Amino acid sequence: MTDRGLSAWLQPLSLPDGQALPTRLLPGPMEGISEGSFLDVMTNRGMVTAWHTPFLRISTGVPRRSRLAAWLNPYLATGKPVIAQIMGVDSARLAAAARRLYDIGACVIDLNCACPSPTVIGSQAGGYRLRDPDWIDRTLSAMRQACGSAAISVKIRCGFESPDELPGIAAALRRAAPDLVFCHFRTVREMYQPIADGLERLRRLRDLLPDTPLFGAGDLCTVEDALRMGEIAQVDGITPARGLIRNPGLLREIAAALGGPAFTPMTKEDKISFLHDLSEQSGLPVKKRGFVIHVARAMGIDFTLPGCRDEAE
Ligand SMILES: Cc1cc2nc3c(=O)[nH]c(=O)nc-3n(C[C@H](O)[C@H](O)[C@H](O)COP(=O)(O)O)c2cc1C
């Protein structure tokens, strides 16, 4: 892809109902991280242009509108466009929940077919759904029917057992024609282990879905990682996740490298101030602020909160 091609990542992406995502540089959803004070601190510092929620499980029934609104409101309150992610097994319930979330204010409804957690896989949801591409087609089609002109999307990995499954998955996606596809380049079985050919896998998917806006994910920790993904995989946008914990300014650094607004990379002091805000704006009792220590550790910063232990310990 040419430089001009990569600078398209700074352009808005129009959605079928007339809304738009402001850029194609999006924060990857992270359950347990992209919620609570993280949303406010990131938004107030201008680090994101949109939000992508972590998954909401739709299992025994379609949650009431009030419950869905309570879940979505912290994202909507940031004033940024919100991609709401749902996960489950029952296509009709997922479609009904999608409609409600759209009516409440999400601009894209995203179907999670990527989560590798053993609990989720055990319930045949998340990444397990990649084993049945026809189900993905049926469910996206049901969501499309329920949501009218709303944008719908799907988050996948490059296969359940093997990337050789990509052509079958892509064929189902061509039939269902979601408005966007998000893809993390590992397979479900690979969890988070290192792999050598992630960008080539994404490039294969690019060629299988030439007409669908494709967002890449996987090991995007630096500006160079993002540019390399753009050049090799020719994706239309990117969604870094863990790199944003390490460096909350990552999306701004990437935007600046592509000719967007200038941005000075965060210093150690900036990161410490970010952690203080994360802690104080959480409003949680100190002993429940372990996630802040988790973020500090990812940043490589020694940060203590007297009275609080890292929940990962
Ligand atoms: C703590 C954590 C929670 C995550 N939660 C979600 C989630 O709820 N939905 C989702 O689609 N992906 C989720 N992901 C996956 C990320 O969005 C991303 O696709 C993946 O981590 C690969 O990108 P990275 O290497 O930049 O982290 C999560 C990842 C992490 C590390």
The ligand as an SDF file (V2000), in Angstrom:
LIG
                    3D

 31 33  0  0  0  0  0  0  0  0999 V2000
   -7.5740   -8.0980   28.4080 C   0  0  0  0  0  0  0  0  0  0  0  0
   -8.1210   -8.2750   27.0210 C   0  0  0  0  0  0  0  0  0  0  0  0
   -9.4930   -8.3050   26.8290 C   0  0  0  0  0  0  0  0  0  0  0  0
  -10.0310   -8.4500   25.5390 C   0  0  0  0  0  0  0  0  0  0  0  0
  -11.3880   -8.4040   25.3730 N   0  0  0  0  0  0  0  0  0  0  0  0
  -11.9020   -8.4680   24.1100 C   0  0  0  0  0  0  0  0  0  0  0  0
  -13.3100   -8.3620   23.8780 C   0  0  0  0  0  0  0  0  0  0  0  0
  -14.1180   -8.2180   24.8060 O   0  0  0  0  0  0  0  0  0  0  0  0
  -13.7480   -8.4220   22.5910 N   0  0  0  0  0  0  0  0  0  0  0  0
  -12.8790   -8.5780   21.5260 C   0  0  0  0  0  0  0  0  0  0  0  0
  -13.3210   -8.6140   20.3790 O   0  0  0  0  0  0  0  0  0  0  0  0
  -11.5590   -8.6860   21.7240 N   0  0  0  0  0  0  0  0  0  0  0  0
  -11.0540   -8.6320   22.9620 C   0  0  0  0  0  0  0  0  0  0  0  0
   -9.6990   -8.7040   23.1420 N   0  0  0  0  0  0  0  0  0  0  0  0
   -8.8210   -8.8820   21.9580 C   0  0  0  0  0  0  0  0  0  0  0  0
   -8.2380   -7.5510   21.4900 C   0  0  0  0  0  0  0  0  0  0  0  0
   -9.2400   -6.6360   21.1230 O   0  0  0  0  0  0  0  0  0  0  0  0
   -7.2760   -7.7720   20.3080 C   0  0  0  0  0  0  0  0  0  0  0  0
   -7.9750   -8.2190   19.1670 O   0  0  0  0  0  0  0  0  0  0  0  0
   -6.1720   -8.7710   20.6130 C   0  0  0  0  0  0  0  0  0  0  0  0
   -5.6470   -8.5740   21.9200 O   0  0  0  0  0  0  0  0  0  0  0  0
   -5.0070   -8.6530   19.6200 C   0  0  0  0  0  0  0  0  0  0  0  0
   -4.5350   -7.3490   19.5540 O   0  0  0  0  0  0  0  0  0  0  0  0
   -3.2460   -6.8200   20.4030 P   0  0  0  0  0  0  0  0  0  0  0  0
   -2.1290   -7.7690   20.1070 O   0  0  0  0  0  0  0  0  0  0  0  0
   -3.0470   -5.4230   19.8700 O   0  0  0  0  0  0  0  0  0  0  0  0
   -3.6210   -6.8580   21.8450 O   0  0  0  0  0  0  0  0  0  0  0  0
   -9.1530   -8.5860   24.4220 C   0  0  0  0  0  0  0  0  0  0  0  0
   -7.7760   -8.5850   24.6340 C   0  0  0  0  0  0  0  0  0  0  0  0
   -7.2600   -8.4200   25.9000 C   0  0  0  0  0  0  0  0  0  0  0  0
   -5.7570   -8.3960   26.0700 C   0  0  0  0  0  0  0  0  0  0  0  0
  1  2  1  0
  2  3  1  0
  2 30  2  0
  3  4  2  0
  4  5  1  0
  4 28  1  0
  5  6  2  0
  6  7  1  0
  6 13  1  0
  7  8  2  0
  7  9  1  0
  9 10  1  0
 10 11  2  0
 10 12  1  0
 12 13  2  0
 13 14  1  0
 14 15  1  0
 14 28  1  0
 15 16  1  0
 16 17  1  0
 16 18  1  0
 18 19  1  0
 18 20  1  0
 20 21  1  0
 20 22  1  0
 22 23  1  0
 23 24  1  0
 24 25  2  0
 24 26  1  0
 24 27  1  0
 28 29  2  0
 29 30  1  0
 30 31  1  0
M  END
$$$$
